[in-house]
Every structure is written in structure tokens, then in C-alpha cells.
Amino acid sequence: MIRPFILIIVSLSFLIGQFNHQDKLVFKRPLGQSTYILELDGRTNETGFFHKHIDMGLHYPFKNDWKVGIKYRQMYRTSDDGWQLEQRPQAEVIKTIKKTKIRWQIRSRMDYRIRERKDDAMRNRTRFQIKSNQPLTKFGLTPFISNEFFFTTDPWEYYVNRIEAGVDLPKGKLGKWSIYYKYNQTLDDGTWMPAYTFVFKLAI
């Protein structure tokens, strides 16, 4: 019942593009003790289709529910001069804390941003997420919420806050859908500027 509804929304979002949305397709496969990850991402806002990227990387687990990851992102975003390329080598560390009813996850990621027509830059992104360990409704929906803090490193400055809240659906034949609301605030000349999007993610 819910999956056809999501498929209809995603299809319409591609056709009409009249609301802020982000469409993500994620592939995860084991590679020895590690996990190989490939992610495709496209975003649309009031101006139209403005962002696309591809991620590739590996996560390696070690003791007490820790993971380390190395990733590479090739991202394009529209500007007055057309699509601008940004390349992002990334390194991250993830800690998961499992409780009886909920699961905490802390992720800290360093991005090195290689940008066209701009100086290179580095930033830190630290995210705190809480997710239920069990579905909470008869439809099998698993809720989660997270808050992510973005910092520039030269100088060290807090400049983006991101809140995400949504649900994971039960795994189906295609994979597992997640649908969530993302609310960003970005510091611009001393003023926090808000933006939002709805995210439709399919993990295969």
C-alpha cells in the first residue's frame, strides 16, 4: 500500500519537479570484511534540477561497533555559468550504540572540497542519529531523527545545521525505502537561512 504511493510520488517528482525533493539510490555489497557503497543522488528545488552526485567508498568495521570509511564524491551543482564540478575525498568514523529500544549513531566526516573557480576547502560534519530498533506501526515503519553540524576548518566555524526526520519502510523486493524530511539552516552574513527538502531513498 505504501510502496506504490512512494513510487507514484517519485515518478511525479521527476515529471513535474514542482516541490523540493532529493532522490537517492544506494547500493551496498560486502567486500571481504568491508562493505562497498555506491550512491547516486539528484536534487530539485524551486529553480529546477540543481544538484547531482555519485559517491563511491568502503566501510570497514572494527571492535565495539565502530566503523571507518573512505569515500569519494563527484558532485555537480548549477550556477550562472552552468554545472560546476566539486570533488570530495572523504574520511569518516562511525560509532553505533545499541540499546534495547533505540540505536544511537554518531558519525564524524571530514570533507576535502576541490572546487571549480573557488579555493579548495576542508570541513567537518558531525551527525547524531536516533533510530528505533523495532517498527512502531502496523505498516512496519521504523522512525528516526538526526541532527548534523557542519564546521569550516580555516577558520573553525559552525555554519550549517541539518535536521532529518522520517521512517524506514520494510525491506521489499527492490530493497528498502526511506522517506524523510530534511531541514537545513545555513549561516549567511550573520543570518541563518532556512531550506527544506523531502528525501526519497532506495537502498538495494
C-alpha positions in Angstrom: 0.0 0.0 0.0 2.7 2.5 1.0 5.4 1.4 -1.6 3.1 2.1 -4.7 2.3 5.5 -3.1 6.0 6.4 -2.9 6.7 5.2 -6.4 3.9 7.5 -7.6 5.4 10.4 -5.7 8.9 9.8 -7.0 7.7 9.4 -10.6 5.7 12.6 -10.4 8.7 14.4 -8.9 10.7 13.6 -12.0 7.9 14.7 -14.3 6.8 17.9 -12.7 9.6 18.9 -10.3 7.3 21.3 -8.5 8.5 20.7 -4.9 11.8 20.4 -3.2 12.9 16.8 -3.3 16.0 14.6 -3.3 16.1 11.2 -4.9 18.8 8.8 -3.7 19.7 5.3 -4.9 22.2 3.4 -2.7 23.9 0.1 -3.4 25.7 -1.8 -0.6 27.7 -5.0 -1.2 30.1 -7.0 1.1 33.7 -7.0 0.1 35.6 -9.3 2.4 35.1 -7.8 5.9 34.3 -4.4 4.4 31.2 -3.0 2.7 31.3 -1.4 -0.7 28.9 1.6 -1.2 27.8 3.3 -4.3 25.3 6.2 -4.1 23.5 8.2 -6.8 21.8 11.5 -5.8 19.7 14.1 -7.6 18.1 17.2 -6.2 15.4 19.6 -7.3 14.2 22.9 -5.7 12.2 25.9 -6.8 14.8 26.7 -9.6 14.6 23.2 -11.0 17.1 20.3 -11.1 20.2 21.8 -9.5 22.4 19.1 -7.9 23.7 15.6 -8.8 26.5 13.5 -7.4 27.9 10.0 -7.3 29.6 8.5 -4.2 31.9 5.5 -4.0 33.6 4.1 -0.9 34.3 1.4 1.6 33.3 0.9 5.3 35.5 -1.3 7.5 34.1 -2.4 10.9 36.3 -2.9 14.0 35.7 -3.6 17.7 32.7 -2.4 19.7 30.5 -1.3 16.8 33.0 1.2 15.3 33.4 1.7 11.5 35.8 3.7 9.5 35.1 4.8 5.9 36.9 6.2 2.9 34.8 7.7 0.2 35.0 9.8 -2.9 32.2 12.1 -4.1 31.9 13.7 -7.6 29.3 16.4 -7.4 27.8 18.9 -9.9 25.8 21.9 -8.9 24.2 24.6 -11.2 25.5 28.2 -11.3 25.1 31.1 -13.6 27.9 29.5 -15.7 26.3 26.1 -15.9 27.2 22.9 -14.0 30.2 23.4 -11.6 32.2 20.4 -10.5 33.2 19.7 -6.9 35.3 16.7 -6.0 35.3 15.5 -2.4 37.6 12.9 -0.9 36.1 11.9 2.4 37.1 10.1 5.5 34.7 9.2 8.3 34.3 7.3 11.6 31.0 5.9 12.9 30.1 4.6 16.3 26.9 2.8 17.0 25.4 2.4 20.5 22.7 -0.2 20.7 20.1 -0.1 23.4 17.0 -2.2 24.0 14.5 0.0 22.2 16.7 2.5 20.3 20.0 2.7 18.5 22.3 5.8 18.7 24.8 6.5 15.9 27.5 9.2 15.9 29.2 9.9 12.6 32.1 12.4 12.1 33.2 13.0 8.5 36.0 15.2 7.0 35.4 16.5 3.5 38.2 17.9 1.3 36.5 20.1 -1.2 38.2 20.6 -4.6 36.0 23.2 -6.3 36.0 24.8 -9.7 36.6 28.6 -9.6 37.0 28.5 -5.9 39.8 27.8 -3.4 40.0 24.3 -2.0 38.5 23.9 1.5 38.1 21.4 4.2 35.1 20.9 6.6 33.8 18.6 9.3 30.3 17.2 9.5 29.2 15.5 12.8 25.9 13.8 12.9 23.9 12.4 15.9 21.1 10.0 14.9 18.5 8.1 17.0 16.6 5.2 15.4 14.0 2.8 16.8 15.1 -0.9 16.9 11.6 -2.1 16.0 8.9 -0.9 13.7 6.3 1.1 15.6 3.2 0.8 13.4 1.2 -1.9 11.7 2.8 -0.8 8.4 6.2 -1.7 9.7 7.6 1.8 9.7 10.8 2.4 11.7 11.2 6.1 12.7 14.5 8.0 13.0 15.7 11.5 13.7 19.1 13.1 13.3 20.9 16.4 13.8 24.1 17.2 11.8 26.5 20.1 12.5 28.8 21.5 9.8 32.1 23.3 10.5 34.6 25.0 8.3 38.2 24.4 9.4 40.0 27.6 8.4 38.8 29.3 10.5 36.9 26.8 12.6 33.3 28.0 12.3 29.9 26.4 12.7 27.9 27.4 9.6 25.3 24.7 8.8 22.7 22.8 10.9 20.8 19.9 9.3 17.8 18.1 10.9 16.3 15.0 9.3 13.3 13.1 10.5 11.5 10.2 8.8 10.9 6.5 8.5 12.4 3.3 7.1 9.9 1.0 5.3 10.1 -2.8 5.5 12.5 -4.3 3.0 10.8 -5.3 -0.2 11.8 -7.0 -3.5 13.5 -3.9 -4.8 15.2 -3.1 -1.5 14.5 -0.8 1.4 12.8 2.6 1.1 13.3 5.5 3.4 11.4 8.7 3.3 12.2 11.7 5.4 12.1 15.5 5.7 15.4 17.4 5.7 15.6 21.0 7.1 18.8 23.0 6.7 19.9 26.3 8.2 23.0 27.9 6.7 24.8 30.9 8.2 25.0 33.7 5.5 26.4 37.1 6.5 25.4 36.5 10.1 21.8 35.3 9.3 20.6 31.7 9.4 18.9 31.0 6.1 16.4 28.0 6.1 15.8 25.5 3.3 13.9 22.2 3.2 13.6 19.1 1.0 11.8 15.8 1.0 14.1 12.8 0.5 13.2 9.5 -1.2 15.9 6.9 -0.7 16.1 3.4 -2.0 18.8 1.1 -0.6 19.5 -2.0 -2.6 
